[in-house]
């Protein structure tokens, strides 16, 4: 005996994105991981390889450049 399956709409990447975000936000604000890559890399390298007693103080200008870049894209970091 054959059973009849209920027809359910299939989720595609196009309609999932439309449901997840309002249309005006989806196109205007990029993801934080996709911006300021050079500044982030310089910040991370400074913090990881600093020989200073206080790497955060030593890398403050690099950290500030990264924060300024992110603020330009609408991301406010503490």
mmCIF file of the N, C-alpha and C atoms, coordinates in Angstrom:
data_MODEL
# 
_entry.id   MODEL 
# 
loop_
_atom_site.group_PDB 
_atom_site.id 
_atom_site.type_symbol 
_atom_site.label_atom_id 
_atom_site.label_alt_id 
_atom_site.label_comp_id 
_atom_site.label_asym_id 
_atom_site.label_entity_id 
_atom_site.label_seq_id 
_atom_site.pdbx_PDB_ins_code 
_atom_site.Cartn_x 
_atom_site.Cartn_y 
_atom_site.Cartn_z 
_atom_site.occupancy 
_atom_site.B_iso_or_equiv 
_atom_site.pdbx_formal_charge 
_atom_site.auth_seq_id 
_atom_site.auth_comp_id 
_atom_site.auth_asym_id 
_atom_site.auth_atom_id 
_atom_site.pdbx_PDB_model_num 
ATOM 1   N N  . UNK A 1 1  ? 0.839  -1.167 0.000  1.00 0.00 ? 1  UNK A N  1 
ATOM 2   C CA . UNK A 1 1  ? 0.000  0.000  0.000  1.00 0.00 ? 1  UNK A CA 1 
ATOM 3   C C  . UNK A 1 1  ? 0.893  1.242  0.000  1.00 0.00 ? 1  UNK A C  1 
ATOM 4   N N  . UNK A 1 2  ? 0.659  2.159  -0.894 1.00 0.00 ? 2  UNK A N  1 
ATOM 5   C CA . UNK A 1 2  ? 1.460  3.376  -1.012 1.00 0.00 ? 2  UNK A CA 1 
ATOM 6   C C  . UNK A 1 2  ? 0.871  4.458  -0.119 1.00 0.00 ? 2  UNK A C  1 
ATOM 7   N N  . UNK A 1 3  ? 1.752  5.154  0.573  1.00 0.00 ? 3  UNK A N  1 
ATOM 8   C CA . UNK A 1 3  ? 1.280  6.251  1.417  1.00 0.00 ? 3  UNK A CA 1 
ATOM 9   C C  . UNK A 1 3  ? 1.536  7.568  0.717  1.00 0.00 ? 3  UNK A C  1 
ATOM 10  N N  . UNK A 1 4  ? 0.675  8.481  0.922  1.00 0.00 ? 4  UNK A N  1 
ATOM 11  C CA . UNK A 1 4  ? 0.807  9.798  0.309  1.00 0.00 ? 4  UNK A CA 1 
ATOM 12  C C  . UNK A 1 4  ? 1.485  10.722 1.321  1.00 0.00 ? 4  UNK A C  1 
ATOM 13  N N  . UNK A 1 5  ? 2.636  11.322 0.917  1.00 0.00 ? 5  UNK A N  1 
ATOM 14  C CA . UNK A 1 5  ? 3.357  12.238 1.803  1.00 0.00 ? 5  UNK A CA 1 
ATOM 15  C C  . UNK A 1 5  ? 2.818  13.648 1.627  1.00 0.00 ? 5  UNK A C  1 
ATOM 16  N N  . UNK A 1 6  ? 2.781  14.357 2.695  1.00 0.00 ? 6  UNK A N  1 
ATOM 17  C CA . UNK A 1 6  ? 2.320  15.743 2.643  1.00 0.00 ? 6  UNK A CA 1 
ATOM 18  C C  . UNK A 1 6  ? 3.353  16.587 1.901  1.00 0.00 ? 6  UNK A C  1 
ATOM 19  N N  . UNK A 1 7  ? 2.895  17.448 1.091  1.00 0.00 ? 7  UNK A N  1 
ATOM 20  C CA . UNK A 1 7  ? 3.774  18.329 0.332  1.00 0.00 ? 7  UNK A CA 1 
ATOM 21  C C  . UNK A 1 7  ? 4.173  19.510 1.210  1.00 0.00 ? 7  UNK A C  1 
ATOM 22  N N  . UNK A 1 8  ? 5.465  19.609 1.515  1.00 0.00 ? 8  UNK A N  1 
ATOM 23  C CA . UNK A 1 8  ? 5.967  20.700 2.340  1.00 0.00 ? 8  UNK A CA 1 
ATOM 24  C C  . UNK A 1 8  ? 6.897  21.556 1.501  1.00 0.00 ? 8  UNK A C  1 
ATOM 25  N N  . UNK A 1 9  ? 6.849  22.847 1.674  1.00 0.00 ? 9  UNK A N  1 
ATOM 26  C CA . UNK A 1 9  ? 7.772  23.699 0.921  1.00 0.00 ? 9  UNK A CA 1 
ATOM 27  C C  . UNK A 1 9  ? 9.205  23.419 1.361  1.00 0.00 ? 9  UNK A C  1 
ATOM 28  N N  . UNK A 1 10 ? 10.105 23.409 0.410  1.00 0.00 ? 10 UNK A N  1 
ATOM 29  C CA . UNK A 1 10 ? 11.504 23.150 0.733  1.00 0.00 ? 10 UNK A CA 1 
ATOM 30  C C  . UNK A 1 10 ? 12.217 24.463 1.002  1.00 0.00 ? 10 UNK A C  1 
ATOM 31  N N  . UNK A 1 11 ? 13.112 24.419 1.942  1.00 0.00 ? 11 UNK A N  1 
ATOM 32  C CA . UNK A 1 11 ? 13.878 25.607 2.287  1.00 0.00 ? 11 UNK A CA 1 
ATOM 33  C C  . UNK A 1 11 ? 15.076 25.701 1.359  1.00 0.00 ? 11 UNK A C  1 
ATOM 34  N N  . UNK A 1 12 ? 15.245 26.843 0.766  1.00 0.00 ? 12 UNK A N  1 
ATOM 35  C CA . UNK A 1 12 ? 16.415 27.095 -0.061 1.00 0.00 ? 12 UNK A CA 1 
ATOM 36  C C  . UNK A 1 12 ? 17.201 28.221 0.574  1.00 0.00 ? 12 UNK A C  1 
ATOM 37  N N  . UNK A 1 13 ? 18.427 28.403 0.131  1.00 0.00 ? 13 UNK A N  1 
ATOM 38  C CA . UNK A 1 13 ? 19.234 29.467 0.710  1.00 0.00 ? 13 UNK A CA 1 
ATOM 39  C C  . UNK A 1 13 ? 18.610 30.834 0.446  1.00 0.00 ? 13 UNK A C  1 
ATOM 40  N N  . UNK A 1 14 ? 17.908 30.972 -0.662 1.00 0.00 ? 14 UNK A N  1 
ATOM 41  C CA . UNK A 1 14 ? 17.293 32.258 -0.976 1.00 0.00 ? 14 UNK A CA 1 
ATOM 42  C C  . UNK A 1 14 ? 16.170 32.595 -0.003 1.00 0.00 ? 14 UNK A C  1 
ATOM 43  N N  . UNK A 1 15 ? 15.281 31.644 0.265  1.00 0.00 ? 15 UNK A N  1 
ATOM 44  C CA . UNK A 1 15 ? 14.170 31.987 1.150  1.00 0.00 ? 15 UNK A CA 1 
ATOM 45  C C  . UNK A 1 15 ? 14.563 31.940 2.624  1.00 0.00 ? 15 UNK A C  1 
ATOM 46  N N  . UNK A 1 16 ? 15.589 31.200 2.983  1.00 0.00 ? 16 UNK A N  1 
ATOM 47  C CA . UNK A 1 16 ? 16.051 31.191 4.377  1.00 0.00 ? 16 UNK A CA 1 
ATOM 48  C C  . UNK A 1 16 ? 16.669 32.536 4.734  1.00 0.00 ? 16 UNK A C  1 
ATOM 49  N N  . UNK A 1 17 ? 17.432 33.117 3.808  1.00 0.00 ? 17 UNK A N  1 
ATOM 50  C CA . UNK A 1 17 ? 18.042 34.415 4.063  1.00 0.00 ? 17 UNK A CA 1 
ATOM 51  C C  . UNK A 1 17 ? 16.987 35.492 4.187  1.00 0.00 ? 17 UNK A C  1 
ATOM 52  N N  . UNK A 1 18 ? 15.952 35.390 3.411  1.00 0.00 ? 18 UNK A N  1 
ATOM 53  C CA . UNK A 1 18 ? 14.891 36.390 3.467  1.00 0.00 ? 18 UNK A CA 1 
ATOM 54  C C  . UNK A 1 18 ? 14.159 36.339 4.797  1.00 0.00 ? 18 UNK A C  1 
ATOM 55  N N  . UNK A 1 19 ? 14.015 35.168 5.364  1.00 0.00 ? 19 UNK A N  1 
ATOM 56  C CA . UNK A 1 19 ? 13.332 35.028 6.641  1.00 0.00 ? 19 UNK A CA 1 
ATOM 57  C C  . UNK A 1 19 ? 14.245 35.455 7.789  1.00 0.00 ? 19 UNK A C  1 
ATOM 58  N N  . UNK A 1 20 ? 15.529 35.165 7.686  1.00 0.00 ? 20 UNK A N  1 
ATOM 59  C CA . UNK A 1 20 ? 16.458 35.418 8.770  1.00 0.00 ? 20 UNK A CA 1 
ATOM 60  C C  . UNK A 1 20 ? 16.729 36.906 9.003  1.00 0.00 ? 20 UNK A C  1 
ATOM 61  N N  . UNK A 1 21 ? 16.774 37.707 7.929  1.00 0.00 ? 21 UNK A N  1 
ATOM 62  C CA . UNK A 1 21 ? 17.117 39.113 8.063  1.00 0.00 ? 21 UNK A CA 1 
ATOM 63  C C  . UNK A 1 21 ? 16.115 39.981 7.323  1.00 0.00 ? 21 UNK A C  1 
ATOM 64  N N  . UNK A 1 22 ? 15.851 41.155 7.851  1.00 0.00 ? 22 UNK A N  1 
ATOM 65  C CA . UNK A 1 22 ? 15.033 42.085 7.090  1.00 0.00 ? 22 UNK A CA 1 
ATOM 66  C C  . UNK A 1 22 ? 15.768 42.487 5.818  1.00 0.00 ? 22 UNK A C  1 
ATOM 67  N N  . UNK A 1 23 ? 15.053 42.789 4.776  1.00 0.00 ? 23 UNK A N  1 
ATOM 68  C CA . UNK A 1 23 ? 15.648 43.086 3.475  1.00 0.00 ? 23 UNK A CA 1 
ATOM 69  C C  . UNK A 1 23 ? 16.588 44.283 3.516  1.00 0.00 ? 23 UNK A C  1 
ATOM 70  N N  . UNK A 1 24 ? 16.271 45.308 4.298  1.00 0.00 ? 24 UNK A N  1 
ATOM 71  C CA . UNK A 1 24 ? 17.118 46.494 4.317  1.00 0.00 ? 24 UNK A CA 1 
ATOM 72  C C  . UNK A 1 24 ? 18.449 46.257 5.018  1.00 0.00 ? 24 UNK A C  1 
ATOM 73  N N  . UNK A 1 25 ? 18.511 45.388 6.015  1.00 0.00 ? 25 UNK A N  1 
ATOM 74  C CA . UNK A 1 25 ? 19.756 45.108 6.722  1.00 0.00 ? 25 UNK A CA 1 
ATOM 75  C C  . UNK A 1 25 ? 20.649 44.144 5.956  1.00 0.00 ? 25 UNK A C  1 
ATOM 76  N N  . UNK A 1 26 ? 20.082 43.242 5.203  1.00 0.00 ? 26 UNK A N  1 
ATOM 77  C CA . UNK A 1 26 ? 20.852 42.211 4.527  1.00 0.00 ? 26 UNK A CA 1 
ATOM 78  C C  . UNK A 1 26 ? 21.844 42.798 3.536  1.00 0.00 ? 26 UNK A C  1 
ATOM 79  N N  . UNK A 1 27 ? 21.512 43.897 2.899  1.00 0.00 ? 27 UNK A N  1 
ATOM 80  C CA . UNK A 1 27 ? 22.379 44.434 1.867  1.00 0.00 ? 27 UNK A CA 1 
ATOM 81  C C  . UNK A 1 27 ? 23.247 45.595 2.343  1.00 0.00 ? 27 UNK A C  1 
ATOM 82  N N  . UNK A 1 28 ? 22.985 46.174 3.496  1.00 0.00 ? 28 UNK A N  1 
ATOM 83  C CA . UNK A 1 28 ? 23.713 47.364 3.899  1.00 0.00 ? 28 UNK A CA 1 
ATOM 84  C C  . UNK A 1 28 ? 24.871 47.102 4.860  1.00 0.00 ? 28 UNK A C  1 
ATOM 85  N N  . UNK A 1 29 ? 24.773 46.143 5.722  1.00 0.00 ? 29 UNK A N  1 
ATOM 86  C CA . UNK A 1 29 ? 25.795 45.925 6.742  1.00 0.00 ? 29 UNK A CA 1 
ATOM 87  C C  . UNK A 1 29 ? 26.516 44.599 6.501  1.00 0.00 ? 29 UNK A C  1 
ATOM 88  N N  . UNK A 1 30 ? 27.837 44.658 6.272  1.00 0.00 ? 30 UNK A N  1 
ATOM 89  C CA . UNK A 1 30 ? 28.583 43.411 6.079  1.00 0.00 ? 30 UNK A CA 1 
ATOM 90  C C  . UNK A 1 30 ? 28.791 42.679 7.396  1.00 0.00 ? 30 UNK A C  1 
ATOM 91  N N  . UNK A 1 31 ? 29.222 41.452 7.301  1.00 0.00 ? 31 UNK A N  1 
ATOM 92  C CA . UNK A 1 31 ? 29.525 40.666 8.499  1.00 0.00 ? 31 UNK A CA 1 
ATOM 93  C C  . UNK A 1 31 ? 30.825 41.178 9.118  1.00 0.00 ? 31 UNK A C  1 
ATOM 94  N N  . UNK A 1 32 ? 30.940 41.155 10.439 1.00 0.00 ? 32 UNK A N  1 
ATOM 95  C CA . UNK A 1 32 ? 32.156 41.659 11.083 1.00 0.00 ? 32 UNK A CA 1 
ATOM 96  C C  . UNK A 1 32 ? 33.407 40.876 10.711 1.00 0.00 ? 32 UNK A C  1 
ATOM 97  N N  . UNK A 1 33 ? 33.250 39.625 10.340 1.00 0.00 ? 33 UNK A N  1 
ATOM 98  C CA . UNK A 1 33 ? 34.416 38.826 9.977  1.00 0.00 ? 33 UNK A CA 1 
ATOM 99  C C  . UNK A 1 33 ? 34.980 39.192 8.612  1.00 0.00 ? 33 UNK A C  1 
ATOM 100 N N  . UNK A 1 34 ? 34.214 39.929 7.822  1.00 0.00 ? 34 UNK A N  1 
ATOM 101 C CA . UNK A 1 34 ? 34.589 40.204 6.441  1.00 0.00 ? 34 UNK A CA 1 
ATOM 102 C C  . UNK A 1 34 ? 35.184 41.590 6.221  1.00 0.00 ? 34 UNK A C  1 
ATOM 103 N N  . UNK A 1 35 ? 35.309 42.372 7.257  1.00 0.00 ? 35 UNK A N  1 
ATOM 104 C CA . UNK A 1 35 ? 35.851 43.725 7.116  1.00 0.00 ? 35 UNK A CA 1 
ATOM 105 C C  . UNK A 1 35 ? 37.084 43.884 7.997  1.00 0.00 ? 35 UNK A C  1 
ATOM 106 N N  . UNK A 1 36 ? 37.912 44.832 7.660  1.00 0.00 ? 36 UNK A N  1 
ATOM 107 C CA . UNK A 1 36 ? 39.098 45.205 8.459  1.00 0.00 ? 36 UNK A CA 1 
ATOM 108 C C  . UNK A 1 36 ? 40.040 44.026 8.673  1.00 0.00 ? 36 UNK A C  1 
ATOM 109 N N  . UNK A 1 37 ? 40.205 43.194 7.673  1.00 0.00 ? 37 UNK A N  1 
ATOM 110 C CA . UNK A 1 37 ? 41.040 42.000 7.823  1.00 0.00 ? 37 UNK A CA 1 
ATOM 111 C C  . UNK A 1 37 ? 42.508 42.354 8.055  1.00 0.00 ? 37 UNK A C  1 
ATOM 112 N N  . UNK A 1 38 ? 43.028 43.355 7.342  1.00 0.00 ? 38 UNK A N  1 
ATOM 113 C CA . UNK A 1 38 ? 44.432 43.731 7.523  1.00 0.00 ? 38 UNK A CA 1 
ATOM 114 C C  . UNK A 1 38 ? 44.682 44.296 8.913  1.00 0.00 ? 38 UNK A C  1 
ATOM 115 N N  . UNK A 1 39 ? 43.763 45.137 9.381  1.00 0.00 ? 39 UNK A N  1 
ATOM 116 C CA . UNK A 1 39 ? 43.899 45.726 10.712 1.00 0.00 ? 39 UNK A CA 1 
ATOM 117 C C  . UNK A 1 39 ? 43.804 44.661 11.803 1.00 0.00 ? 39 UNK A C  1 
ATOM 118 N N  . UNK A 1 40 ? 42.908 43.713 11.612 1.00 0.00 ? 40 UNK A N  1 
ATOM 119 C CA . UNK A 1 40 ? 42.749 42.629 12.591 1.00 0.00 ? 40 UNK A CA 1 
ATOM 120 C C  . UNK A 1 40 ? 43.999 41.770 12.634 1.00 0.00 ? 40 UNK A C  1 
ATOM 121 N N  . UNK A 1 41 ? 44.545 41.473 11.473 1.00 0.00 ? 41 UNK A N  1 
ATOM 122 C CA . UNK A 1 41 ? 45.752 40.659 11.398 1.00 0.00 ? 41 UNK A CA 1 
ATOM 123 C C  . UNK A 1 41 ? 46.928 41.354 12.088 1.00 0.00 ? 41 UNK A C  1 
ATOM 124 N N  . UNK A 1 42 ? 47.078 42.658 11.839 1.00 0.00 ? 42 UNK A N  1 
ATOM 125 C CA . UNK A 1 42 ? 48.156 43.420 12.478 1.00 0.00 ? 42 UNK A CA 1 
ATOM 126 C C  . UNK A 1 42 ? 47.971 43.463 13.985 1.00 0.00 ? 42 UNK A C  1 
ATOM 127 N N  . UNK A 1 43 ? 46.734 43.655 14.432 1.00 0.00 ? 43 UNK A N  1 
ATOM 128 C CA . UNK A 1 43 ? 46.432 43.673 15.870 1.00 0.00 ? 43 UNK A CA 1 
ATOM 129 C C  . UNK A 1 43 ? 46.777 42.335 16.516 1.00 0.00 ? 43 UNK A C  1 
ATOM 130 N N  . UNK A 1 44 ? 46.330 41.249 15.901 1.00 0.00 ? 44 UNK A N  1 
ATOM 131 C CA . UNK A 1 44 ? 46.587 39.917 16.449 1.00 0.00 ? 44 UNK A CA 1 
ATOM 132 C C  . UNK A 1 44 ? 48.074 39.609 16.487 1.00 0.00 ? 44 UNK A C  1 
ATOM 133 N N  . UNK A 1 45 ? 48.775 39.961 15.421 1.00 0.00 ? 45 UNK A N  1 
ATOM 134 C CA . UNK A 1 45 ? 50.218 39.699 15.368 1.00 0.00 ? 45 UNK A CA 1 
ATOM 135 C C  . UNK A 1 45 ? 50.942 40.491 16.448 1.00 0.00 ? 45 UNK A C  1 
ATOM 136 N N  . UNK A 1 46 ? 50.554 41.736 16.629 1.00 0.00 ? 46 UNK A N  1 
ATOM 137 C CA . UNK A 1 46 ? 51.177 42.566 17.664 1.00 0.00 ? 46 UNK A CA 1 
ATOM 138 C C  . UNK A 1 46 ? 50.950 41.964 19.046 1.00 0.00 ? 46 UNK A C  1 
ATOM 139 N N  . UNK A 1 47 ? 49.716 41.585 19.337 1.00 0.00 ? 47 UNK A N  1 
ATOM 140 C CA . UNK A 1 47 ? 49.398 41.036 20.658 1.00 0.00 ? 47 UNK A CA 1 
ATOM 141 C C  . UNK A 1 47 ? 50.101 39.696 20.904 1.00 0.00 ? 47 UNK A C  1 
ATOM 142 N N  . UNK A 1 48 ? 50.165 38.861 19.897 1.00 0.00 ? 48 UNK A N  1 
ATOM 143 C CA . UNK A 1 48 ? 50.753 37.534 20.074 1.00 0.00 ? 48 UNK A CA 1 
ATOM 144 C C  . UNK A 1 48 ? 52.275 37.553 20.189 1.00 0.00 ? 48 UNK A C  1 
ATOM 145 N N  . UNK A 1 49 ? 52.909 38.447 19.451 1.00 0.00 ? 49 UNK A N  1 
ATOM 146 C CA . UNK A 1 49 ? 54.370 38.414 19.379 1.00 0.00 ? 49 UNK A CA 1 
ATOM 147 C C  . UNK A 1 49 ? 55.053 39.585 20.076 1.00 0.00 ? 49 UNK A C  1 
ATOM 148 N N  . UNK A 1 50 ? 54.307 40.355 20.842 1.00 0.00 ? 50 UNK A N  1 
ATOM 149 C CA . UNK A 1 50 ? 54.896 41.477 21.565 1.00 0.00 ? 50 UNK A CA 1 
ATOM 150 C C  . UNK A 1 50 ? 55.783 40.959 22.691 1.00 0.00 ? 50 UNK A C  1 
ATOM 151 N N  . UNK A 1 51 ? 56.954 41.576 22.829 1.00 0.00 ? 51 UNK A N  1 
ATOM 152 C CA . UNK A 1 51 ? 57.874 41.218 23.914 1.00 0.00 ? 51 UNK A CA 1 
ATOM 153 C C  . UNK A 1 51 ? 57.740 42.176 25.091 1.00 0.00 ? 51 UNK A C  1 
ATOM 154 N N  . UNK A 1 52 ? 56.782 43.082 25.007 1.00 0.00 ? 52 UNK A N  1 
ATOM 155 C CA . UNK A 1 52 ? 56.591 44.077 26.058 1.00 0.00 ? 52 UNK A CA 1 
ATOM 156 C C  . UNK A 1 52 ? 55.987 43.434 27.301 1.00 0.00 ? 52 UNK A C  1 
ATOM 157 N N  . UNK A 1 53 ? 56.205 44.074 28.421 1.00 0.00 ? 53 UNK A N  1 
ATOM 158 C CA . UNK A 1 53 ? 55.639 43.594 29.685 1.00 0.00 ? 53 UNK A CA 1 
ATOM 159 C C  . UNK A 1 53 ? 54.106 43.646 29.632 1.00 0.00 ? 53 UNK A C  1 
ATOM 160 N N  . UNK A 1 54 ? 53.561 44.689 28.977 1.00 0.00 ? 54 UNK A N  1 
ATOM 161 C CA . UNK A 1 54 ? 52.117 44.853 28.825 1.00 0.00 ? 54 UNK A CA 1 
ATOM 162 C C  . UNK A 1 54 ? 51.789 44.962 27.330 1.00 0.00 ? 54 UNK A C  1 
ATOM 163 N N  . UNK A 1 55 ? 51.526 43.833 26.658 1.00 0.00 ? 55 UNK A N  1 
ATOM 164 C CA . UNK A 1 55 ? 51.256 43.857 25.219 1.00 0.00 ? 55 UNK A CA 1 
ATOM 165 C C  . UNK A 1 55 ? 50.066 44.733 24.837 1.00 0.00 ? 55 UNK A C  1 
ATOM 166 N N  . UNK A 1 56 ? 49.053 44.817 25.691 1.00 0.00 ? 56 UNK A N  1 
ATOM 167 C CA . UNK A 1 56 ? 47.891 45.642 25.371 1.00 0.00 ? 56 UNK A CA 1 
ATOM 168 C C  . UNK A 1 56 ? 48.290 47.111 25.279 1.00 0.00 ? 56 UNK A C  1 
ATOM 169 N N  . UNK A 1 57 ? 49.137 47.551 26.184 1.00 0.00 ? 57 UNK A N  1 
ATOM 170 C CA . UNK A 1 57 ? 49.615 48.943 26.160 1.00 0.00 ? 57 UNK A CA 1 
ATOM 171 C C  . UNK A 1 57 ? 50.551 49.152 24.970 1.00 0.00 ? 57 UNK A C  1 
ATOM 172 N N  . UNK A 1 58 ? 51.394 48.187 24.698 1.00 0.00 ? 58 UNK A N  1 
ATOM 173 C CA . UNK A 1 58 ? 52.354 48.274 23.596 1.00 0.00 ? 58 UNK A CA 1 
ATOM 174 C C  . UNK A 1 58 ? 51.642 48.323 22.242 1.00 0.00 ? 58 UNK A C  1 
ATOM 175 N N  . UNK A 1 59 ? 50.537 47.619 22.119 1.00 0.00 ? 59 UNK A N  1 
ATOM 176 C CA . UNK A 1 59 ? 49.809 47.518 20.849 1.00 0.00 ? 59 UNK A CA 1 
ATOM 177 C C  . UNK A 1 59 ? 48.619 48.471 20.766 1.00 0.00 ? 59 UNK A C  1 
ATOM 178 N N  . UNK A 1 60 ? 48.510 49.404 21.694 1.00 0.00 ? 60 UNK A N  1 
ATOM 179 C CA . UNK A 1 60 ? 47.356 50.306 21.739 1.00 0.00 ? 60 UNK A CA 1 
ATOM 180 C C  . UNK A 1 60 ? 47.092 51.025 20.413 1.00 0.00 ? 60 UNK A C  1 
ATOM 181 N N  . UNK A 1 61 ? 48.108 51.548 19.727 1.00 0.00 ? 61 UNK A N  1 
ATOM 182 C CA . UNK A 1 61 ? 47.822 52.214 18.445 1.00 0.00 ? 61 UNK A CA 1 
ATOM 183 C C  . UNK A 1 61 ? 47.247 51.254 17.387 1.00 0.00 ? 61 UNK A C  1 
ATOM 184 N N  . UNK A 1 62 ? 47.740 50.038 17.357 1.00 0.00 ? 62 UNK A N  1 
ATOM 185 C CA . UNK A 1 62 ? 47.253 49.043 16.412 1.00 0.00 ? 62 UNK A CA 1 
ATOM 186 C C  . UNK A 1 62 ? 45.822 48.627 16.763 1.00 0.00 ? 62 UNK A C  1 
ATOM 187 N N  . UNK A 1 63 ? 45.560 48.476 18.045 1.00 0.00 ? 63 UNK A N  1 
ATOM 188 C CA . UNK A 1 63 ? 44.216 48.126 18.504 1.00 0.00 ? 63 UNK A CA 1 
ATOM 189 C C  . UNK A 1 63 ? 43.238 49.255 18.158 1.00 0.00 ? 63 UNK A C  1 
ATOM 190 N N  . UNK A 1 64 ? 43.670 50.494 18.337 1.00 0.00 ? 64 UNK A N  1 
ATOM 191 C CA . UNK A 1 64 ? 42.808 51.636 18.039 1.00 0.00 ? 64 UNK A CA 1 
ATOM 192 C C  . UNK A 1 64 ? 42.503 51.727 16.541 1.00 0.00 ? 64 UNK A C  1 
ATOM 193 N N  . UNK A 1 65 ? 43.481 51.413 15.700 1.00 0.00 ? 65 UNK A N  1 
ATOM 194 C CA . UNK A 1 65 ? 43.236 51.405 14.249 1.00 0.00 ? 65 UNK A CA 1 
ATOM 195 C C  . UNK A 1 65 ? 42.155 50.389 13.902 1.00 0.00 ? 65 UNK A C  1 
ATOM 196 N N  . UNK A 1 66 ? 42.231 49.218 14.511 1.00 0.00 ? 66 UNK A N  1 
ATOM 197 C CA . UNK A 1 66 ? 41.240 48.176 14.266 1.00 0.00 ? 66 UNK A CA 1 
ATOM 198 C C  . UNK A 1 66 ? 39.852 48.620 14.732 1.00 0.00 ? 66 UNK A C  1 
ATOM 199 N N  . UNK A 1 67 ? 39.781 49.195 15.933 1.00 0.00 ? 67 UNK A N  1 
ATOM 200 C CA . UNK A 1 67 ? 38.496 49.657 16.461 1.00 0.00 ? 67 UNK A CA 1 
ATOM 201 C C  . UNK A 1 67 ? 37.906 50.758 15.575 1.00 0.00 ? 67 UNK A C  1 
ATOM 202 N N  . UNK A 1 68 ? 38.742 51.663 15.091 1.00 0.00 ? 68 UNK A N  1 
ATOM 203 C CA . UNK A 1 68 ? 38.273 52.740 14.219 1.00 0.00 ? 68 UNK A CA 1 
ATOM 204 C C  . UNK A 1 68 ? 37.752 52.192 12.900 1.00 0.00 ? 68 UNK A C  1 
ATOM 205 N N  . UNK A 1 69 ? 38.456 51.222 12.356 1.00 0.00 ? 69 UNK A N  1 
ATOM 206 C CA . UNK A 1 69 ? 38.022 50.598 11.112 1.00 0.00 ? 69 UNK A CA 1 
ATOM 207 C C  . UNK A 1 69 ? 36.666 49.924 11.300 1.00 0.00 ? 69 UNK A C  1 
ATOM 208 N N  . UNK A 1 70 ? 36.523 49.167 12.370 1.00 0.00 ? 70 UNK A N  1 
ATOM 209 C CA . UNK A 1 70 ? 35.260 48.471 12.632 1.00 0.00 ? 70 UNK A CA 1 
ATOM 210 C C  . UNK A 1 70 ? 34.122 49.470 12.869 1.00 0.00 ? 70 UNK A C  1 
ATOM 211 N N  . UNK A 1 71 ? 34.414 50.565 13.547 1.00 0.00 ? 71 UNK A N  1 
ATOM 212 C CA . UNK A 1 71 ? 33.393 51.600 13.787 1.00 0.00 ? 71 UNK A CA 1 
ATOM 213 C C  . UNK A 1 71 ? 32.921 52.199 12.473 1.00 0.00 ? 71 UNK A C  1 
ATOM 214 N N  . UNK A 1 72 ? 33.819 52.278 11.490 1.00 0.00 ? 72 UNK A N  1 
ATOM 215 C CA . UNK A 1 72 ? 33.450 52.791 10.177 1.00 0.00 ? 72 UNK A CA 1 
ATOM 216 C C  . UNK A 1 72 ? 32.425 51.923 9.483  1.00 0.00 ? 72 UNK A C  1 
ATOM 217 N N  . UNK A 1 73 ? 32.350 50.656 9.861  1.00 0.00 ? 73 UNK A N  1 
ATOM 218 C CA . UNK A 1 73 ? 31.376 49.742 9.295  1.00 0.00 ? 73 UNK A CA 1 
ATOM 219 C C  . UNK A 1 73 ? 30.164 49.548 10.222 1.00 0.00 ? 73 UNK A C  1 
ATOM 220 N N  . UNK A 1 74 ? 30.126 50.297 11.330 1.00 0.00 ? 74 UNK A N  1 
ATOM 221 C CA . UNK A 1 74 ? 28.968 50.241 12.225 1.00 0.00 ? 74 UNK A CA 1 
ATOM 222 C C  . UNK A 1 74 ? 29.120 49.269 13.383 1.00 0.00 ? 74 UNK A C  1 
ATOM 223 N N  . UNK A 1 75 ? 30.316 48.757 13.615 1.00 0.00 ? 75 UNK A N  1 
ATOM 224 C CA . UNK A 1 75 ? 30.546 47.831 14.724 1.00 0.00 ? 75 UNK A CA 1 
ATOM 225 C C  . UNK A 1 75 ? 31.312 48.573 15.803 1.00 0.00 ? 75 UNK A C  1 
ATOM 226 N N  . UNK A 1 76 ? 30.705 48.763 16.960 1.00 0.00 ? 76 UNK A N  1 
ATOM 227 C CA . UNK A 1 76 ? 31.344 49.472 18.065 1.00 0.00 ? 76 UNK A CA 1 
ATOM 228 C C  . UNK A 1 76 ? 31.903 48.456 19.058 1.00 0.00 ? 76 UNK A C  1 
ATOM 229 N N  . UNK A 1 77 ? 33.219 48.426 19.158 1.00 0.00 ? 77 UNK A N  1 
ATOM 230 C CA . UNK A 1 77 ? 33.903 47.495 20.056 1.00 0.00 ? 77 UNK A CA 1 
ATOM 231 C C  . UNK A 1 77 ? 34.225 48.188 21.369 1.00 0.00 ? 77 UNK A C  1 
ATOM 232 N N  . UNK A 1 78 ? 34.212 47.428 22.467 1.00 0.00 ? 78 UNK A N  1 
ATOM 233 C CA . UNK A 1 78 ? 34.533 48.026 23.778 1.00 0.00 ? 78 UNK A CA 1 
ATOM 234 C C  . UNK A 1 78 ? 35.997 48.384 23.896 1.00 0.00 ? 78 UNK A C  1 
# 
